[in-house]
Amino acid sequence: MKAVFPTNSDLGLTGSVYGHFGSAPFFVLVDTDTGEHEVLINHDKDHLHGQCQPLKALGNIEADAIVVGGIGKGALTKLAAAGIKSYKAVEGTVKKNLDLFKSGSLSEYTIDQTCSGHTADGSCAH
């Protein structure tokens, strides 16, 4: 399975999971079976709120899941339509959230849990 973790740095598994999918500068793509990972640039970082194109942001990579601190309704809906599930991250590193994801401890996002805007630092404004 391929899981994507939005992050604000290119530190791989030691970076912190970012608070909002669409405005994350980077993504860490992890093969949950092998542990192999790579850091990707967000190709749609500079978009208007509500105009996120999540598949463009991911560079059209194949992924099964997104693990993030927050996500907008549009991005969640578009990812779901592409067969990509979104999970709520806890505060901490990609590695910490990867372990929780693999153990089944993270909950899947629902529409009523999406954010309605961004704070000044790009995090979700819940």
N, C-alpha and C positions, 0 to 999 in steps of 0.2 A: 504494500500500500504506500502511496505517496502522500505525505502530509506537508502543508505549507504553513510557515509561521512568519507573519509580518513582524519586522523588527526595525529599530532605528539605527542599527549599525551593521557592519559586515563582519561581525565576530563569530558567525556560525552558531554553534550550539551554546556558546557562553554568552551570547547577546540576550538582551531582554525582549520579551514579546511585547510588541507595540500595542497601544491602546485603541487603534482604529485601522481597519483594513486598508481603506482607500488612500490614506495619506502616509502610509508607511514608506520610508525611503527604500527599504530592502525587504526581500523575502528569503527565508531559509527553506529550501526544499529538501525533505528528508525521506529516504526510503526506510520505512519503519521495519522492514525485514532485515536489511543488511546494515543499517546505521549510516550508510553513505549519505553525505549531504553536500549541498552547494548553495552559495549565496547568489541571489538574483536581484537585479535592479527592478524597481517598480516602474513600468513603462507608462503608467497613467497617473502618476503622483499628483500632477498639477491640473486638477479638474475642478469644476464647480461642484459645490455640495449637491448631491443628488444625481450627478452626471457620471458617476463612477462606471467604468467599463472593466469589470474584474478580469475578464479573460484577456483583454489587452494588457492590463496591469501585470498579469502573470506571464506575459509573453507567449500566450497560447500553449504553455506547457501542459502536460497531462497530470492532473492531481485528483485525489480522492477526497481530501479533507483540508479544511482551513482551520487553524487554531489561533484565535485572536481575542484581544481584550474587548473590542467593540466593532460593530459593523452596522452599516445603514441598511434600510429595508430594500432599496434597489439592488445593492450589491448582493445581499443575501438571496433575493429572489432570482437574480441572474445566475449566481453560482449554483443554486438548487436546480434550476432549469438545465444546467450543464452536467448535472449528476454529482456535484461537489457538495458535500455536507460541511457545515460550519459549526465549530465548537467553541465554547466560552473558555478562554484561558484564565489562569490565575496569575497573580503578580509573580514575576520571576523570570528565569531564563528559559530559553528554548528547550534546553535539556530537561529541566524540571517539568515543563508542560508536555514534552514528548513522553516522558515516563508516565505521567498521569493519563495522557491520551491512550497510550498502549495498554494501560491497565483498565481502561473503560471508565475512568473516574471523572471525565469532563462531560458536562451536559451539552446537548446540541441546542443551538440557537433556535428560537421561535420568532415569528414576526413581531410579537409584542415586546421582545427584548432588544429590538434594534434601536440605534441611537438616532437622534434628530438633528445633530449638528456637531461641530468641532469646537474645541477650546482653542485658545491662542497657540498652544504648543502642538496642535494637531490631534490631541486625544479626543475620545468620545465625550460628548456633552450629554450624559444620560439624565 
